[in-house]
Amino acid sequence: VSVYEGLRRLGLTEHIAWRVSFAAVPAPILIFVAVLTLIFGQDHPAGKWSQRHNTLATQLAVKQGHEVHYGSDEVPQAPSSDDDDDDLEKKTKGEVSVNVVSEPDSTIVKSTVDIAVNEPLTMKTALTIISSPLTWLPALAYVTTFGFELALDAKMADVLYNLYNRRVDGFSMVTAGYYTSVFGFLNLVTRPFGGYVGDVVYRYWGTQGKKWWTLICGLIMGASSIAGGFYLANHTGSDLPDLAVVMGVFSVAAIFSEL
């Protein structure tokens, strides 16, 4: 809001100042986090990209017939009791050892994610990935959840301002922005709580449970959004919609889009 007020003092219109403030604050934060991730983040859960085969997933995939493509700097190394061979392998200059687990425990596998093996991207694998419906399903789910939240954060202030500006004394664009910021602040609770619930659901019911949990959240979010839309559509003209009802219904939609 302070950014918005500063832009207004610089002569920008309410519409332009509000749009710029939405980009001026989150964008530098997102870029900063991306740079930190690039510098301090790992290439792979096993560490470096060259160590990606040092995981249980690789061994499970090999047992199921998956062909592992080792890079030029990788040397597959089977367990050996010969210390001399181990020392020689470790001293080989410029090579990365890949330790193979002989008997992985396949009982811990709950989904294909557990046996996924990262490989260098080729045109063939890229086309296979793009043509798979499983690639687009998470993307569509993300659009309808996080995309919904972004749309709500971006447009709800305009909706509230147009509804109450001339009917409620002192209801300015800043006031509408304060009300709309509630949906963003909900992330402080709903994001961590949603992750915790997802972990618990996965622990007890596996991937199937997480699918059902995702569907339940989506249905509640959609039902709340439709209910809010009908409520606003049925309160036009002199019949002013109740602000508490509007915020309550769309807050429920925002919560279940963020879980």
Buried (B, 14 or more C-beta within 10 A) or exposed (E): EEBBBEBBEEEBEBEEBBBBBBEBEEEEEEEEEEEEEEEEEEEBEBEEBBBBBBBBBBBBBBEEEBEBEEBEEBEEBEEEEEEEEBEEBEEEEEBBBBEBBEEBEEEEBBEEEBBBBBBEEEEEEEEEEEEEEEEEEEEEBEEEBEEBBBEBBEEBBBBBBEBBBEEEEEBEBBBBBEBBBBBBEBBEEBEEEBEEBBEEBBEEBEBEBBEEBBEEBBEBBBBBBEBBEEBBEEBEEEEEBEBEBBBEBBBBBBBBBBB
